[in-house]
């Protein structure tokens, strides 16, 4: 069952977005930012005085139908930066762990471990 949310943008415009119960808050931010030509990594959604978690589906965000949300500048950008711990479980039971930059691709991670396994 789809519903609508009304988002107030920093430029004073309002944007209506149709959402389903499984639509993530981040998707709403991306839709609004795309239509208003903003960078989605720099914004969050706020309902009343609460910043919404971007990974939560709409149904678990405790929002009502036709909720009025506000697009606000994020304190910290969600851009792809930082490091991520990746673990690989092999069929032999061995577990490989390494910290990688979050901008690296899965292929590069696998090649990293392929190079290490040939050294053994």
C-alpha positions as CSV (number, residue, x, y, z in Angstrom):
1,X,0.0,0.0,0.0
2,X,1.7,3.2,-1.2
3,X,1.4,6.5,0.6
4,X,2.8,10.0,0.1
5,X,5.2,12.1,2.1
6,X,5.7,15.8,1.7
7,X,9.3,17.0,2.0
8,X,10.2,20.6,2.6
9,X,13.5,21.4,0.8
10,X,16.1,24.0,1.9
11,X,15.2,26.2,-1.1
12,X,11.7,26.6,0.2
13,X,10.1,24.2,-2.3
14,X,8.0,21.2,-1.3
15,X,8.4,17.9,-3.0
16,X,5.8,15.1,-2.7
17,X,7.2,11.5,-2.9
18,X,5.2,8.3,-3.3
19,X,6.6,5.7,-1.0
20,X,5.8,2.0,-0.2
21,X,6.2,0.4,3.2
22,X,9.6,-1.1,2.1
23,X,11.0,2.2,0.7
24,X,14.0,3.2,2.7
25,X,14.4,6.7,4.0
26,X,17.6,7.0,2.0
27,X,15.6,6.4,-1.2
28,X,13.3,9.2,-0.3
29,X,16.3,11.5,0.2
30,X,17.8,10.4,-3.1
31,X,14.5,11.0,-5.0
32,X,14.0,14.5,-3.5
33,X,17.7,15.5,-4.1
34,X,17.6,14.3,-7.7
35,X,14.5,16.3,-8.4
36,X,15.9,19.4,-6.7
37,X,19.5,18.9,-8.0
38,X,21.1,18.5,-4.5
39,X,23.8,16.1,-3.5
40,X,22.0,13.3,-1.5
41,X,25.1,12.6,0.6
42,X,24.9,16.0,2.2
43,X,21.3,15.8,3.4
44,X,19.1,14.0,6.0
45,X,15.4,13.9,6.6
46,X,13.9,15.3,9.8
47,X,10.5,14.7,11.2
48,X,9.5,17.2,13.8
49,X,12.8,17.4,15.8
50,X,14.1,13.9,15.0
51,X,16.7,13.1,12.3
52,X,15.5,9.8,10.6
53,X,17.8,6.8,10.2
54,X,18.5,6.5,6.5
55,X,18.7,2.7,6.5
56,X,15.2,2.1,8.1
57,X,12.3,1.2,5.8
58,X,9.4,3.7,5.8
59,X,7.1,1.3,7.7
60,X,9.5,1.2,10.7
61,X,10.2,5.0,10.8
62,X,7.0,5.7,12.8
63,X,5.7,8.1,10.2
64,X,2.1,8.6,9.3
65,X,0.6,8.8,5.9
66,X,1.1,12.3,4.3
67,X,3.9,12.9,6.8
68,X,5.6,16.3,6.5
69,X,9.4,15.9,6.5
70,X,12.1,18.4,6.2
71,X,15.3,18.0,4.1
72,X,18.2,19.3,6.3
73,X,21.9,19.6,5.8
74,X,23.7,16.6,7.4
75,X,26.3,17.2,10.1
76,X,28.5,14.5,8.5
77,X,28.3,13.6,4.8
78,X,27.5,10.0,3.9
79,X,29.9,10.1,1.1
80,X,32.0,7.0,0.6
81,X,35.0,7.5,2.8
82,X,36.6,5.6,5.6
83,X,37.5,2.0,6.0
84,X,35.5,-1.2,6.2
85,X,36.4,-4.5,7.8
86,X,35.8,-7.4,5.3
87,X,36.0,-11.1,6.3
88,X,36.1,-14.0,3.9
89,X,35.3,-17.5,5.0
90,X,37.1,-20.2,2.9
91,X,35.8,-23.7,2.3
92,X,38.8,-25.0,4.3
93,X,37.4,-23.2,7.4
94,X,40.1,-20.5,7.3
95,X,38.9,-17.0,7.8
96,X,40.6,-14.0,6.1
97,X,40.1,-10.5,7.5
98,X,41.4,-7.2,6.4
99,X,40.4,-3.5,6.5
100,X,39.8,-1.9,3.1
101,X,39.0,1.6,2.0
102,X,35.2,1.8,1.5
103,X,35.7,3.0,-2.1
104,X,37.4,-0.2,-3.2
105,X,35.4,-2.7,-5.3
106,X,34.7,-6.3,-4.4
107,X,36.8,-7.4,-7.3
108,X,39.8,-5.6,-5.9
109,X,39.3,-7.1,-2.5
110,X,39.2,-10.6,-4.0
111,X,42.4,-9.9,-6.0
112,X,44.0,-8.7,-2.8
113,X,43.4,-12.1,-1.2
114,X,44.3,-14.0,-4.3
115,X,47.7,-12.4,-4.2
116,X,48.1,-13.3,-0.6
117,X,47.1,-16.9,-1.1
118,X,49.7,-17.4,-3.8
119,X,52.4,-16.2,-1.3
120,X,51.6,-19.1,1.1
